[in-house]
Amino acid sequence: MINPLLGTFLASVAYFFIHYTISLFRFWRWKPAADSDESDGLSVIVCAHNEHENLQNLIPLLLAQQYDKKEIIIVDDRSFDDSYDYLLSLKPKIKLVRVDHVPDHANGKKYGITLGVKAATYDRLVFTDADCWPETEQWLNQVNRQFDQEAGFVIGFSQYEKLGGLLNLFIRFETMMTALLYLPRALANNPYMGVGRNLAYRKSMFMKHNGFGHMLNIVGGDDDLLVNKYARKSRTRVLLEKESLIISKPKTSWSKYMTQKKRHLSVGKHYRSTDKIRLGFHTLVQITFWLTFAILAALGASWQFLLGGFLVKFIWQGWLMLYAAHRTGDKFDFWLLPLLDFFYSVYVVIVGTVASFSKKVVWS
């Protein structure tokens, strides 16, 4: 007879086996959209605050995109570096929106994006951040292929730049783990979040719902809260082509990274109840797996059960991550998968708890 602790461990393994299998099936079923023309234009919007150096890198790459009917809108959000002068020198290649003052009740980035949306000529809006860059000149073409007449949202993947060190490795692992939660849900047309580094939606939808509305004062969430609130009410497409990958600059210190993730996770408090329950349950099972594994190993439980469960979880997880990386064009080393997964569980407990009880969240 299997004792309750071992039964709990095996139940967590069964959950991950089912979860990873379903996710893998959704990735496998995804097919590139048929070629489409450029009859509809794309408005690319970037909101930037003191990002002169990053803008010098990003804007030429946006202008070089192999999509003719596009406009580049840069929202200069109260910058006091050389951004404004640089952006002025690029007119009329870009459309410049200057923000000198933000209302007291509004978050700066959301307010800047709102002004950028209002300035957009086209209905189809594409977003990225100033510290990001498209890997290829085909990014907008890939967005266009998915942005058909039925699509209200197009959700893409963005990975962080590959650098040396444990922090960078963990940042990229955590980014992939997050993507393996939100992308399969979007593929099932039941999205709960997206990332503003690689996201598209319609201006008409944004204006219909009064922009960010009640979310305007929340720090963060200019991407995932909007998806969480409105994406299920319209058809959602997913970008999985290698040519659609967006790379972002990662944090280079643990303190800055933890501040960033605390802000990201704090936004989850505003998700739909069903999404919070689903994500909370997934996190609980993640923690349960490692906790029961450690206790059973300490108690000298049957190594066959422990090794079997361990291999099932990480072979299936590794297979899914490798396949997802192949589809998205990510380059990730998975040889430290179990160790990274363990640290990920500890990270979720610590940062998630802090974020849940934080009353004040700052942008960093």
Buried (B, 14 or more C-beta within 10 A) or exposed (E): EEEEBBEBBBBBBBBBBEBBEEBBEBBEEBEEBEEBEEEBBBBBBBBBBBBBBBBEBBBEBBEEBEBEBBBBBBBBBBBEEEBBEBBEEBEEEBBBBBBEEBEEEBBBBBBBBBBBBEBBEBBBBBBBBBBBBBBBBBBBBBBBBBBBEEBBBBBBBBBBBBEEEEBBBBBBBBBBBBBBBBBBBBBBBBBBBBBBBBBBBBBEBBEEEEBBEEBBEBBBBBBBBBBBBBBBEBBBBBBBBBBBBBBBBBBEEEEEBBBBBBBBBBBBEBBEEEBBEBBEEBBEBBBBBBBBBEBBEEEEBEEEBBEEBBEBBBEBBBBBBBBBBBBBBBEBEBEBBBEBBBBBBEBBEEBBEBBEEBEEBEEE
